[in-house]
């Protein structure tokens, strides 16, 4: 019976990990992908313009 108690925690962790991976894969893309991509692009553009403005002020 000791082998059962030794195998239960890894099996439970594996099941939860597989479930987590499935959720992550299923939530990639979809209807909100374009909106999320646009938000990331806007944030990157703001960061780049702020970096260029600070570099231009130093020169």
BELQUITA-V71164 format. One record per residue. N is the residue number from 1. RES is the residue in three letters. SS is DSSP state (alpha for helix, beta for strand, coil for the rest). PHI is phi in whole degrees, 0 to 359 (* if undefined). OMEGA is omega in degrees with one decimal (999 if undefined). Layout:
n/res/ss/phi/omega
N/RES/SS/PHI/OMEGA
N/RES/SS/PHI/OMEGA
This chain:
n/res/ss/phi/omega
1/UNK/coil/*/179.3
2/UNK/alpha/296/-178.8
3/UNK/alpha/293/178.3
4/UNK/alpha/293/-179.9
5/UNK/alpha/292/177.8
6/UNK/alpha/281/-177.1
7/UNK/alpha/269/-175.2
8/UNK/alpha/298/-178.1
9/UNK/alpha/301/178.6
10/UNK/alpha/295/179.6
11/UNK/alpha/293/179.0
12/UNK/alpha/296/178.6
13/UNK/alpha/297/179.1
14/UNK/alpha/296/179.4
15/UNK/alpha/297/179.0
16/UNK/alpha/295/179.1
17/UNK/alpha/295/178.0
18/UNK/alpha/298/176.9
19/UNK/alpha/298/178.9
20/UNK/alpha/297/179.1
21/UNK/alpha/297/179.3
22/UNK/alpha/297/179.1
23/UNK/alpha/295/179.9
24/UNK/alpha/298/-178.6
25/UNK/alpha/293/-178.3
26/UNK/alpha/291/-177.3
27/UNK/alpha/273/176.2
28/UNK/coil/284/179.6
29/UNK/coil/79/179.2
30/UNK/coil/85/-174.3
31/UNK/coil/293/-175.3
32/UNK/coil/273/-175.7
33/UNK/alpha/299/-179.0
34/UNK/alpha/296/179.6
35/UNK/alpha/295/179.3
36/UNK/alpha/294/178.8
37/UNK/alpha/298/179.5
38/UNK/alpha/295/179.2
39/UNK/alpha/295/178.7
40/UNK/alpha/293/178.4
41/UNK/alpha/299/179.6
42/UNK/alpha/295/179.6
43/UNK/alpha/295/178.0
44/UNK/alpha/295/179.2
45/UNK/alpha/295/177.8
46/UNK/alpha/297/179.8
47/UNK/alpha/296/179.9
48/UNK/alpha/294/-179.9
49/UNK/alpha/293/178.1
50/UNK/alpha/292/178.8
51/UNK/alpha/293/179.5
52/UNK/alpha/293/179.4
53/UNK/alpha/294/179.7
54/UNK/alpha/288/177.3
55/UNK/alpha/290/178.8
56/UNK/alpha/289/179.3
57/UNK/alpha/286/-178.9
58/UNK/alpha/281/-174.6
59/UNK/coil/282/999
